[in-house]
Amino acid sequence: MIETERLLLREMTHDDFDALYRVLSDSDIMQHYPYTFDEKRVRGWIDRNLERYKTFGFGLWAVCLKETGEMIGDCGLTMQMINGQIRPEIGYHIRADHQRKGYAREAAAAVRDWAFTNTPFNTIYSYMKHTNVASARTAMAYGCEFVEEYPDEVNGVSRAYAVTREKWEKGM
């Protein structure tokens, strides 16, 4: 679906369960979530994204290494409640042994480009628990700027970062 220099992003399927479970059940990766995922939650995650593809034409996609086809995480566009408003958000999770190699930034930048090319959204967000420094760095690396910090029932305090279509069109 989306190709970058090193990655392929495609719709996930139920066949991706084992690879996705390896990511979402990792307590280090999910330390900024309210919980790590068990089998039921991973299956639900896949099902929600399959439904998103049908409803919106987008969702979180499987992030696969172009060279081998191996799924190493997910990244995509979803509609999320951010400070009381439903907003388009780029989210990402990369397996621990593939972190710090620029894959999340590369995937998120490709999703940003896809979103501004294929949707009417003028601003794309990434939000995270205020303690999730790595996720914030990734958001800034793909072009976002800090826009707000707000109280959040799930995270306690969340931070939102955003990039505008205007900034993207100007070449960032």
C-alpha positions, 0 to 999 in steps of 0.5 A: 500500500505505502512504500518507503526506502526500507518499509512497506506499509499494508493493511494488517490481517489476522495472519499478523497476530503473532508478529503484532502480539510480539509488539503489543504484549511487550511491557517496555514498548507499552509502558506508556499505555494503561496496559500491555496487550493479551491475546484477546486485546491483540485480536481486537486491535486487528479487528478494529483496524479491519473495520477502520479500513472499511469505514474510513479507508485507513487505519493502523497498517502493518509495518514490514521490512521491504527486504524480508516482508517481516512485520515489525510493528504498526503505523497509520492514521486513526481518528482519536479523541484528543483533548475533547475533539475527534482528530486524525492521529498518526500512531506507531509501535515498533518492535523493540529489536527494531527501535532506534533505527528510524523506522517509526519516523520513516513510517510516520512520515509516509503516513503523513504524506499519504494523509495529506495526499488522500484525505481532506485533513488540514492538520494531522496529530500525534498524541501520547502520555506526557512521559513518552519522550520517544514517541514525542521525538518521533512526532517531531522527527516527522514534522510535528510541533508541540501544540498542547498538554491537557488532562486525560482520563487514561494517561493522566496528562497527554501531549499533542503534537501536530503538523499542518498541510500548509507546512507540509506543502511548503516542504516542511 
